[in-house]
Amino acid sequence: MPAMKVKDADILIIPGYTNSGPDHWQSRWQDRLSTARRVEQAEWSKPVRDDWVANVVRAIEEGERPAVLVAHSLGVPTAIHAARQASRPVAGAFFVAPPDVANPAIRPKHLMTFGPYPRDPLPFPSLTIASRNDPFCAFEVAEDIAGAWGSLFIDAGEAGHINADSGHGPWPEGSMTFASFLTRL
């Protein structure tokens, strides 16, 4: 089977809490990848799990090509729940900085409404990238959940929340990792 290319997939950009600003790597990728589109949410700063998940399910089902999910932060549990509900299969998922949605100390508190994560193996290839000093998730928690999903796990080192604030606007390493991941789908 030939390697998947960007033109072969509907790349769904799934941002987290408060969306991804213009300098965020997700926004940059959306601008650069011809088949990428952002899943918009009505309330970026007041996320409602059912609404967010329904919007991602709709995006998966409206696609013309196999869906590849590119989720950051709160977008990760949103994508996981949506992929389980969608009637069309997902080709693969690229998860970055999953938050610990089972930790009562995480703020804002309503992020916990997106948990707990399902722990059964995902029915599609996935890759999870986590940082050793992400304020929203202990590294060991991210590693454990990625293992439960059967996700390829990548240690990003001390990379904060892997967003524009932590210096990951352009994020060339992420871009290369994503390109490599696509070729394996």
C-alpha beads as a LAMMPS data file, in Angstrom:
LAMMPS data file: protein, C-alpha beads

185 atoms
184 bonds

1 atom types
1 bond types

-500.0 500.0 xlo xhi
-500.0 500.0 ylo yhi
-500.0 500.0 zlo zhi

Masses

1 110.0

Atoms # bond

1 1 1 0.000 0.000 0.000
2 1 1 1.461 3.408 -0.941
3 1 1 2.285 5.931 1.767
4 1 1 -0.412 8.461 2.598
5 1 1 0.224 12.030 1.510
6 1 1 -1.478 15.229 2.648
7 1 1 -3.661 15.257 -0.497
8 1 1 -4.990 11.786 0.418
9 1 1 -6.397 12.830 3.803
10 1 1 -8.776 15.267 5.424
11 1 1 -6.488 16.707 8.079
12 1 1 -8.648 17.903 10.932
13 1 1 -6.967 20.450 13.195
14 1 1 -8.514 20.073 16.663
15 1 1 -7.315 22.835 19.011
16 1 1 -7.737 22.824 22.749
17 1 1 -9.048 25.247 25.332
18 1 1 -9.202 28.883 24.014
19 1 1 -8.263 27.747 20.461
20 1 1 -4.830 27.971 18.830
21 1 1 -3.730 31.504 17.972
22 1 1 -2.039 32.618 14.735
23 1 1 1.472 31.797 16.036
24 1 1 0.551 28.291 17.256
25 1 1 1.950 25.370 15.248
26 1 1 -1.607 24.131 14.548
27 1 1 -2.504 27.419 12.840
28 1 1 0.729 27.374 10.847
29 1 1 0.110 23.792 9.735
30 1 1 -3.466 24.647 8.762
31 1 1 -2.131 27.420 6.517
32 1 1 0.479 25.134 4.957
33 1 1 -1.361 21.841 4.478
34 1 1 -3.720 21.941 1.503
35 1 1 -6.342 19.578 2.952
36 1 1 -6.231 20.823 6.556
37 1 1 -9.205 22.473 8.174
38 1 1 -9.853 23.550 11.732
39 1 1 -12.763 22.122 13.651
40 1 1 -14.409 25.271 14.986
41 1 1 -16.078 25.358 18.395
42 1 1 -18.833 27.753 19.493
43 1 1 -17.323 28.326 22.935
44 1 1 -13.521 28.157 22.931
45 1 1 -13.209 29.464 26.496
46 1 1 -16.178 27.556 27.953
47 1 1 -15.783 24.085 26.454
48 1 1 -18.791 21.792 26.640
49 1 1 -17.719 18.211 26.002
50 1 1 -20.843 17.087 24.108
51 1 1 -20.770 20.142 21.821
52 1 1 -17.040 19.898 21.122
53 1 1 -17.233 16.154 20.433
54 1 1 -20.291 16.580 18.163
55 1 1 -18.423 19.176 16.060
56 1 1 -15.482 16.814 15.568
57 1 1 -17.810 13.892 14.746
58 1 1 -19.496 16.108 12.136
59 1 1 -16.107 17.076 10.636
60 1 1 -15.041 13.414 10.395
61 1 1 -18.332 12.421 8.772
62 1 1 -18.405 15.336 6.306
63 1 1 -14.960 14.506 4.951
64 1 1 -14.349 13.224 1.451
65 1 1 -11.056 11.526 2.272
66 1 1 -9.882 9.484 5.265
67 1 1 -9.667 11.675 8.377
68 1 1 -6.346 12.291 10.112
69 1 1 -6.850 14.047 13.448
70 1 1 -4.254 16.578 14.647
71 1 1 -5.208 17.373 18.223
72 1 1 -3.532 19.579 20.822
73 1 1 -4.292 19.719 24.540
74 1 1 -8.070 19.559 25.213
75 1 1 -8.441 18.662 21.541
76 1 1 -6.996 15.228 22.429
77 1 1 -9.834 13.946 24.636
78 1 1 -12.284 15.640 22.245
79 1 1 -10.771 13.696 19.324
80 1 1 -10.701 10.407 21.259
81 1 1 -14.394 10.649 22.189
82 1 1 -15.368 11.783 18.662
83 1 1 -13.464 9.002 16.905
84 1 1 -15.407 6.465 18.989
85 1 1 -18.754 8.010 17.959
86 1 1 -18.161 8.773 14.276
87 1 1 -19.746 6.509 11.682
88 1 1 -16.718 6.886 9.374
89 1 1 -13.394 5.395 10.425
90 1 1 -10.412 7.582 11.306
91 1 1 -7.189 6.866 9.385
92 1 1 -4.871 8.082 12.130
93 1 1 -4.362 10.578 14.938
94 1 1 -1.493 12.851 15.963
95 1 1 -1.922 13.820 19.622
96 1 1 0.167 16.581 21.222
97 1 1 0.273 17.520 24.918
98 1 1 -2.750 15.565 26.149
99 1 1 -4.050 17.098 29.390
100 1 1 -4.671 15.000 32.481
101 1 1 -8.471 15.220 32.476
102 1 1 -8.685 13.058 35.613
103 1 1 -6.575 15.361 37.810
104 1 1 -8.775 17.492 40.122
105 1 1 -5.918 20.005 40.556
106 1 1 -5.948 20.958 36.845
107 1 1 -7.408 24.382 36.112
108 1 1 -9.800 25.402 34.743
109 1 1 -11.812 22.739 36.546
110 1 1 -14.323 22.159 33.727
111 1 1 -11.553 20.465 31.722
112 1 1 -12.260 17.402 33.882
113 1 1 -15.665 17.072 32.196
114 1 1 -13.729 15.769 29.153
115 1 1 -12.452 12.810 31.178
116 1 1 -11.863 10.148 31.925
117 1 1 -9.990 8.931 28.872
118 1 1 -11.156 5.619 27.472
119 1 1 -8.277 3.171 28.024
120 1 1 -9.009 0.612 25.333
121 1 1 -6.654 0.422 22.324
122 1 1 -7.527 2.795 19.488
123 1 1 -8.684 1.126 16.249
124 1 1 -6.343 3.338 14.165
125 1 1 -2.649 4.259 14.249
126 1 1 -1.793 7.116 16.572
127 1 1 1.191 9.012 17.845
128 1 1 1.285 10.901 21.149
129 1 1 3.879 13.567 21.948
130 1 1 4.258 14.704 25.550
131 1 1 6.537 17.049 27.443
132 1 1 8.322 16.327 30.726
133 1 1 7.267 19.707 32.163
134 1 1 3.761 20.188 30.776
135 1 1 1.786 22.068 33.473
136 1 1 -1.410 20.293 32.357
137 1 1 -0.207 16.689 32.550
138 1 1 2.474 14.708 34.336
139 1 1 4.750 12.974 31.828
140 1 1 4.055 9.537 33.359
141 1 1 0.304 10.031 33.001
142 1 1 0.666 10.881 29.297
143 1 1 2.975 7.905 28.769
144 1 1 0.545 5.574 30.546
145 1 1 -2.518 6.682 28.575
146 1 1 -0.624 6.540 25.254
147 1 1 0.398 2.988 26.151
148 1 1 -3.219 2.028 26.869
149 1 1 -4.235 3.388 23.447
150 1 1 -1.424 1.519 21.676
151 1 1 -0.114 4.898 20.550
152 1 1 3.488 5.443 19.512
153 1 1 4.851 7.653 22.301
154 1 1 7.403 10.424 21.810
155 1 1 9.210 12.196 24.641
156 1 1 9.458 15.899 23.706
157 1 1 11.798 16.617 26.616
158 1 1 11.283 19.841 28.570
159 1 1 8.907 21.457 26.088
160 1 1 6.207 22.973 28.294
161 1 1 2.717 22.687 26.819
162 1 1 4.107 22.469 23.249
163 1 1 2.355 25.640 22.136
164 1 1 3.321 29.146 21.016
165 1 1 3.862 30.240 24.643
166 1 1 6.490 27.514 25.107
167 1 1 8.273 28.538 21.880
168 1 1 6.559 25.991 19.621
169 1 1 5.120 28.262 16.955
170 1 1 6.970 26.972 13.899
171 1 1 7.878 23.624 15.594
172 1 1 9.850 22.061 12.701
173 1 1 10.461 18.835 14.688
174 1 1 6.716 18.364 15.024
175 1 1 6.215 19.003 11.331
176 1 1 8.826 16.394 10.388
177 1 1 7.359 13.897 12.855
178 1 1 3.883 14.445 11.388
179 1 1 5.168 13.979 7.826
180 1 1 6.835 10.723 8.865
181 1 1 3.652 9.581 10.656
182 1 1 1.561 10.230 7.516
183 1 1 3.845 8.047 5.385
184 1 1 3.099 5.116 7.720
185 1 1 -0.681 5.390 7.335

Bonds

1 1 1 2
2 1 2 3
3 1 3 4
4 1 4 5
5 1 5 6
6 1 6 7
7 1 7 8
8 1 8 9
9 1 9 10
10 1 10 11
11 1 11 12
12 1 12 13
13 1 13 14
14 1 14 15
15 1 15 16
16 1 16 17
17 1 17 18
18 1 18 19
19 1 19 20
20 1 20 21
21 1 21 22
22 1 22 23
23 1 23 24
24 1 24 25
25 1 25 26
26 1 26 27
27 1 27 28
28 1 28 29
29 1 29 30
30 1 30 31
31 1 31 32
32 1 32 33
33 1 33 34
34 1 34 35
35 1 35 36
36 1 36 37
37 1 37 38
38 1 38 39
39 1 39 40
40 1 40 41
41 1 41 42
42 1 42 43
43 1 43 44
44 1 44 45
45 1 45 46
46 1 46 47
47 1 47 48
48 1 48 49
49 1 49 50
50 1 50 51
51 1 51 52
52 1 52 53
53 1 53 54
54 1 54 55
55 1 55 56
56 1 56 57
57 1 57 58
58 1 58 59
59 1 59 60
60 1 60 61
61 1 61 62
62 1 62 63
63 1 63 64
64 1 64 65
65 1 65 66
66 1 66 67
67 1 67 68
68 1 68 69
69 1 69 70
70 1 70 71
71 1 71 72
72 1 72 73
73 1 73 74
74 1 74 75
75 1 75 76
76 1 76 77
77 1 77 78
78 1 78 79
79 1 79 80
80 1 80 81
81 1 81 82
82 1 82 83
83 1 83 84
84 1 84 85
85 1 85 86
86 1 86 87
87 1 87 88
88 1 88 89
89 1 89 90
90 1 90 91
91 1 91 92
92 1 92 93
93 1 93 94
94 1 94 95
95 1 95 96
96 1 96 97
97 1 97 98
98 1 98 99
99 1 99 100
100 1 100 101
101 1 101 102
102 1 102 103
103 1 103 104
104 1 104 105
105 1 105 106
106 1 106 107
107 1 107 108
108 1 108 109
109 1 109 110
110 1 110 111
111 1 111 112
112 1 112 113
113 1 113 114
114 1 114 115
115 1 115 116
116 1 116 117
117 1 117 118
118 1 118 119
119 1 119 120
120 1 120 121
121 1 121 122
122 1 122 123
123 1 123 124
124 1 124 125
125 1 125 126
126 1 126 127
127 1 127 128
128 1 128 129
129 1 129 130
130 1 130 131
131 1 131 132
132 1 132 133
133 1 133 134
134 1 134 135
135 1 135 136
136 1 136 137
137 1 137 138
138 1 138 139
139 1 139 140
140 1 140 141
141 1 141 142
142 1 142 143
143 1 143 144
144 1 144 145
145 1 145 146
146 1 146 147
147 1 147 148
148 1 148 149
149 1 149 150
150 1 150 151
151 1 151 152
152 1 152 153
153 1 153 154
154 1 154 155
155 1 155 156
156 1 156 157
157 1 157 158
158 1 158 159
159 1 159 160
160 1 160 161
161 1 161 162
162 1 162 163
163 1 163 164
164 1 164 165
165 1 165 166
166 1 166 167
167 1 167 168
168 1 168 169
169 1 169 170
170 1 170 171
171 1 171 172
172 1 172 173
173 1 173 174
174 1 174 175
175 1 175 176
176 1 176 177
177 1 177 178
178 1 178 179
179 1 179 180
180 1 180 181
181 1 181 182
182 1 182 183
183 1 183 184
184 1 184 185
